[in-house]
Amino acid sequence: MLSQVYRSGFQTFNQRLLPWAQSTALSRSHRVQPSAIRNGRSWSNIPFITVPLSRAHGKSFAHRSELKHAKRIVVKLGSAVVTRGDECGLALGRLASIVEQVSVLQNQGREMMLVTSGAVAFGKQRLRHEILLSQSVRQALHSGQNQLKEMAIPVLEARACAAAGQSGLMALYEAMFTQYSICAAQILVTNLDFHDEQKRRNLNGTLHELLRMNIVPIVNTNDAVVPPAEPNSDLQGVNVISVKDNDSLAARLAVEMKTDLLIVLSDVEGLFDSPPGSDDAKLIDIFYPGDQQSVTFGTKSRVGMGGMESKVKAALWALQGGTSVVIANGTHPKVSGHVITDIVEGKKVGTFFSEVKPAGPTVEQQGEMARSGGRTLATLEPEQRAEIIHHLADLLTDQRDEILSANKKDLEEAEGRLAAPLLKRLSLSTSKLNSLAIGLRQIAASSQDSVGRVLRRTRIAKNLELEQVTVPIGVLLVIFESRPDCLPQVGALAIASGNGLLLKGGKEAAHSNRILHLLTQEALSIHGVKEAVQLVNTREEVEDLCRLDKMIDLIIPRGSSQLVRDIQKAAKGIPVMGHSEGICHMYVDAEASVDKASRLVRDSKCEYPAACNALETLLIHRDLLRTPLFDQIIDMLRVEQVKIHAGPKFASYLTFSPSEVKSLRTEYGDLELCIEVVDSVQEAIGHIHKYGSSHTDVIVTENEKTAEFFLQHVDSACVFWNASTRFSDGYRFGLGAEVGISTSRIHARGPVGLEGLLTTKWLLRGEDHVVSDFSEHGTLKYLHESLPVPQRNTN
């Protein structure tokens, strides 16, 4: 019985493998040409690259963002990546995903090479099956008993396992690459192949010829004959590296072949400053030569020859030879399916080895400084925080010429590259700076009792009192586009609320942002909290910033709807405050005033069409068609050069209608407006709920009952009666400024000012109180009495 089980299992294994191996022969004669693949077939949702893939070798890439230019890439698969958790057999699903990513990059025109482990594990699986099968047959023949004794499997010698596994491993790789019309070739090497000059030249020539023919070389140490590793024998200089494991082999191969990038996949996220799993272990984003002294290495992985220390030594050796290196996790189920392509796209994955240290702090260091500075800021007296904000307001007017000069540089560089609405957002003026200063002083005045304000007091029991008080959220990340005036506004709100702040502005406003940040830090310096507000100037991608969940407590995007959607998608574990779209509606009721309607439509649409609170859809009651009120609105829009898009119902009423709207859910952000017809206020509300974005919606009517019905039933952050949509703004609401407008239903909604940047904590003051005293047989009883709350200072 047992022999049948093992024989059946092994036959099934071979039946799965045989078609793959047989199909490999077809791949050699029916391979699709790379140009045909690129023109007619896409292997994944990753777009084909349009950046040049050539560069002079000899110097490694300085920044992650440059990795997309890598032409020749070596991917090293560690034993822990290739093998299953039981160390006997291959992780086929993981391996298939890696082959797919390598194929995608190969079909983009890159030259890919694999250095792979796995032969020992594959051979171990095969030999175990053979031994078990042999033992079961032998016992069945000699024992004459139906019940077989428990069979012990002897310790298998690694070299024998490698010999048994090499052919199967290669057949598996060939079968997988065949699915992507890519041919693979196997090369087995030993340390001697690199020390013999003739063998080195032969190896080099073979690899170059394979790459020229668009074949993926799969390289491995010949573990069937390789001698045991010698301790401390590797990395004995720039030109010498002993191939004692696949880490050193990958490094040696990368330098020999003048590759641009070496990706080392292991079972950990990258390099940590102390052994992973320890309490204070932190992932190192960028590792520089000379930083080894600050790292404590742990034990090696469960399988394989080398640990993290050998990987770092190999990586540094490759870096000296001009090859960039990234060490990352190839086993995590959530990232292994795209880890290689993410690295090549320049995303913050694993540890990147670089020879170029940045001039300033890393974003992680900036996050820590913002956290520390914010906590100090929260302990200042309210008058001290207000003094900082007043000083910043004074600097905006005193340093007006320097600010406008910097802004002029941004406008000149953006000319011809940015659309007119974005250029208008980018532009600063004397009047804008004066308005900013006024808003900042309003924030200072309202911040007197913001932090530490008591919201609720309860007497739990005698001498046991509970308070709920306001506290800062923590560290805010504000990402904004083309809006340099956003920086002092958000900075002042963060200061007033005691929050640390990370700012990421668009590169189109780099000059303006730089001077405004310097002025903010100058104001903070008067009370020694300069580092509480940080401007991120490194080449951090927004998606990478959104992953810093241990440093950032809230993300606030300020920009296009696409930016907000991208951030909401990228943020993992960090709440995002904002709105993805500003599709604001105005419903003109049958009982609307002629003069009011035209004036309100004009202000809502034409005063600043690029704003998120600008009117995008005008709903007209059917009875107003072909009336003086309707004609006056249309004439005004024509004078203002507003392009009209007709909704389906509006178009049906017209003989010659404007272009019919493509979508009723559109934020134009320009002098364009959708007009649609409705039969009642109820239909208008239904339209708003179906096509709106819950931002700001308005009714224009003289009927108070209709207006109140609209105000109560429209489910948006801001709902107005006979007022422009443009009033949806923190400054106009008297908040001083806003960090944005939120359409979320949790925490804050509408224009978010100072109050929206606070949360609460509970303070309990007792005298040796324990819960057991309040049990059924205890001596104390709960009182839960509400106590008076200190009056808020409104001056």
Beta strands, then each sheet from edge to edge (+ up, - down):
strand 1: 72-77
strand 2: 111-116
strand 3: 184-189
strand 4: 216-221
strand 5: 261-266
strand 6: 286-287
strand 7: 324-329
strand 8: 351-353
strand 9: 454-461
strand 10: 464-472
strand 11: 475-480
strand 12: 500-505
strand 13: 533-535
strand 14: 554-558
strand 15: 584-588
strand 16: 615-621
strand 17: 643-646
strand 18: 672-678
strand 19: 696-700
strand 20: 718-721
strand 21: 740-742
strand 22: 750-752
strand 23: 758-765
strand 24: 785-787
sheet 1: 3+ 4+ 2+ 1+ 5+ 7+ 8- 6-
sheet 2: 23+ 10- 9+ 24-
sheet 3: 13+ 12+ 11+ 14+
sheet 4: 17+ 18+ 16+ 15+ 19+ 20+
sheet 5: 21+ 22-
end
